[in-house]
Amino acid sequence: MAGNRKLSLIALGGNLPVDADAPQATLSKAIAALQAQDVRLRSVSRFFRTPCFPAGAGPDYVNAAVAVETALSAGDLLARLHEVEAQFARVREQRWGMRTLDLDLLDHGGAVLPDAAGYARWQGLPLERQMQEAPGQLILPHPRIQDRAFVLVPLKDIAPRWRHPVLQKTVTQMLADLPPEEVAEVVPL
């Protein structure tokens, strides 16, 4: 990669329509909207259907992952993701609630932010606190990658050998650590 450009991994998801667009169309349009002079798309996973969490709480999700190359800082890239979410009527009312579009920055050139201790605090947060607390700053890599089949299955399409900079496990290894029934619920469209 040229200069200070970094490879970044982004997870996409949504389960609510935007205007007349089903979630799959919204994800396709969001991928197109991400691309700009300073963000170059490198690869796109297949789209997957994933049951809503918790089960029965709403329509199934559509999930995907993309790899982009960018010279933007992690914070600036996250701001770009939030701008794209806003273009597709994303409203942040409920943590882990239904949404038209969710773009999560998973990794930015292997950075660990804000630092190892800050990352460890969020990565080790008990589930009940995860559901209530949101970090006030960017945490990288995304602290829940290793727990989420709906992130890892699409990520395996585009970066199976990507190694988590803290856990030192590849996507394939993290997927193997999850319960098989959770992985089986993530089905290609």
C-alpha positions as CSV (number, residue, x, y, z in Angstrom):
1,M,0.0,0.0,0.0
2,A,1.3,3.4,-0.9
3,G,2.4,5.9,1.7
4,N,0.5,5.9,5.0
5,R,-2.5,4.1,3.6
6,K,-3.9,1.4,5.9
7,L,-6.1,-1.6,5.3
8,S,-9.3,-1.3,7.4
9,L,-12.0,-3.9,8.0
10,I,-15.6,-2.9,8.3
11,A,-18.7,-4.9,9.3
12,L,-22.0,-4.0,7.8
13,G,-25.5,-4.9,9.0
14,G,-29.1,-3.9,9.0
15,N,-32.6,-5.3,9.4
16,L,-35.0,-2.4,8.7
17,P,-35.9,-1.0,5.3
18,V,-34.9,2.5,4.1
19,D,-37.7,3.9,2.1
20,A,-38.6,1.0,-0.3
21,D,-35.2,-0.6,0.0
22,A,-34.8,-3.9,1.7
23,P,-31.7,-4.3,4.0
24,Q,-29.7,-6.0,1.2
25,A,-30.2,-3.1,-1.1
26,T,-29.3,-0.6,1.7
27,L,-26.0,-2.5,2.3
28,S,-25.1,-2.4,-1.4
29,K,-25.8,1.3,-1.6
30,A,-23.8,1.9,1.6
31,I,-20.8,0.1,0.2
32,A,-21.0,2.4,-2.9
33,A,-21.4,5.4,-0.6
34,L,-18.2,4.5,1.4
35,Q,-16.0,4.7,-1.7
36,A,-14.4,8.1,-2.2
37,Q,-11.1,9.4,-3.2
38,D,-9.7,8.7,0.2
39,V,-11.4,5.4,0.8
40,R,-10.8,2.6,-1.8
41,L,-12.8,-0.6,-1.7
42,R,-10.5,-3.7,-1.8
43,S,-12.9,-6.5,-1.2
44,V,-16.6,-7.3,-0.3
45,S,-17.9,-10.4,1.3
46,R,-21.1,-12.2,0.3
47,F,-24.2,-11.1,2.0
48,F,-25.5,-13.3,4.9
49,R,-28.8,-13.6,6.7
50,T,-28.5,-13.7,10.5
51,P,-31.3,-14.1,13.1
52,C,-32.2,-11.0,15.1
53,F,-30.6,-10.9,18.6
54,P,-32.3,-11.6,20.9
55,A,-34.2,-14.2,19.0
56,G,-37.7,-13.0,17.9
57,A,-36.9,-9.3,18.6
58,G,-37.4,-8.3,15.0
59,P,-36.6,-9.1,11.3
60,D,-33.5,-11.1,10.4
61,Y,-30.4,-9.1,9.7
62,V,-28.3,-8.9,6.5
63,N,-24.6,-8.8,7.3
64,A,-21.5,-8.4,5.2
65,A,-17.9,-7.2,5.6
66,V,-15.6,-5.0,3.4
67,A,-11.9,-4.3,3.3
68,V,-10.9,-0.7,2.4
69,E,-7.6,1.0,1.9
70,T,-7.4,4.6,3.3
71,A,-5.1,7.3,4.5
72,L,-7.8,8.5,6.9
73,S,-7.0,8.2,10.6
74,A,-9.2,5.7,12.5
75,G,-11.2,8.5,14.0
76,D,-11.8,10.2,10.6
77,L,-12.8,6.8,9.0
78,L,-15.2,6.2,11.9
79,A,-16.7,9.7,11.2
80,R,-17.1,8.7,7.6
81,L,-18.9,5.5,8.6
82,H,-21.3,7.6,10.8
83,E,-22.0,10.0,7.9
84,V,-22.9,7.0,5.6
85,E,-25.1,5.6,8.3
86,A,-26.9,8.9,8.6
87,Q,-27.5,8.9,4.8
88,F,-29.5,5.7,5.3
89,A,-31.6,7.0,8.2
90,R,-29.6,5.4,11.0
91,V,-31.0,6.5,14.4
92,R,-29.0,5.6,17.5
93,E,-31.9,5.1,20.0
94,Q,-31.2,1.7,21.5
95,R,-28.0,-0.1,22.0
96,W,-28.0,-3.3,19.9
97,G,-31.5,-2.3,18.6
98,M,-33.0,-2.8,15.2
99,R,-31.5,-0.5,12.6
100,T,-31.5,0.5,8.9
101,L,-27.7,0.3,8.8
102,D,-24.8,-0.4,11.1
103,L,-21.2,0.1,10.0
104,D,-18.6,-1.0,12.6
105,L,-14.9,-0.3,12.2
106,L,-13.3,-3.7,13.1
107,D,-9.7,-3.0,12.5
108,H,-7.5,-0.1,11.2
109,G,-4.1,-1.3,10.2
110,G,-3.7,-3.4,13.3
111,A,-4.1,-0.4,15.7
112,V,-5.0,-1.1,19.4
113,L,-6.9,1.9,20.6
114,P,-7.0,3.8,22.9
115,D,-4.2,1.6,24.3
116,A,-3.8,-1.9,25.5
117,A,-5.4,-1.3,28.9
118,G,-8.4,0.6,27.5
119,Y,-8.9,-2.1,25.0
120,A,-8.8,-4.8,27.6
121,R,-11.4,-3.0,29.8
122,W,-13.9,-3.0,26.9
123,Q,-13.0,-6.5,25.6
124,G,-13.6,-8.0,29.1
125,L,-16.8,-6.2,29.9
126,P,-19.5,-8.6,31.1
127,L,-22.5,-9.0,28.6
128,E,-25.0,-7.2,30.9
129,R,-22.8,-4.2,31.0
130,Q,-22.0,-4.4,27.2
131,M,-25.8,-4.1,26.6
132,Q,-26.0,-0.9,28.6
133,E,-22.6,0.9,28.2
134,A,-21.1,2.4,25.1
135,P,-17.5,3.6,25.0
136,G,-17.0,7.3,24.7
137,Q,-14.0,6.8,22.4
138,L,-13.0,4.6,19.6
139,I,-11.9,1.1,20.7
140,L,-9.9,-1.0,18.2
141,P,-9.9,-3.7,17.3
142,H,-13.7,-3.9,17.8
143,P,-13.9,-5.5,21.2
144,R,-16.7,-8.0,20.2
145,I,-15.2,-9.5,17.0
146,Q,-14.3,-12.8,18.6
147,D,-17.8,-13.3,20.0
148,R,-19.9,-12.6,16.9
149,A,-20.5,-15.2,14.2
150,F,-22.4,-12.6,12.2
151,V,-19.1,-10.6,11.9
152,L,-16.6,-13.5,11.6
153,V,-18.5,-15.4,8.9
154,P,-18.5,-12.5,6.4
155,L,-15.0,-11.5,7.5
156,K,-13.8,-15.0,6.6
157,D,-14.9,-14.4,3.0
158,I,-12.5,-11.5,2.6
159,A,-9.8,-11.9,5.3
160,P,-9.6,-15.5,6.7
161,R,-6.0,-15.0,7.7
162,W,-6.4,-11.6,9.3
163,R,-4.9,-11.9,12.8
164,H,-6.5,-10.1,15.7
165,P,-3.8,-7.8,17.0
166,V,-4.5,-8.5,20.7
167,L,-5.8,-12.1,20.7
168,Q,-3.3,-13.2,18.1
169,K,-5.9,-15.5,16.5
170,T,-7.0,-15.5,12.8
171,V,-10.6,-15.1,11.7
172,T,-10.7,-18.9,11.0
173,Q,-9.4,-19.7,14.5
174,M,-11.9,-17.3,16.2
175,L,-14.7,-18.9,14.2
176,A,-13.6,-22.3,15.3
177,D,-13.9,-21.2,19.0
178,L,-17.6,-20.3,18.6
179,P,-20.4,-22.7,19.1
180,P,-21.1,-24.5,15.8
181,E,-24.9,-23.7,16.1
182,E,-24.1,-19.9,16.2
183,V,-21.9,-20.2,13.1
184,A,-24.6,-22.3,11.3
185,E,-27.2,-19.5,11.8
186,V,-25.2,-17.1,9.5
187,V,-26.5,-18.2,6.1
188,P,-25.4,-16.8,2.7
189,L,-28.2,-15.0,0.8
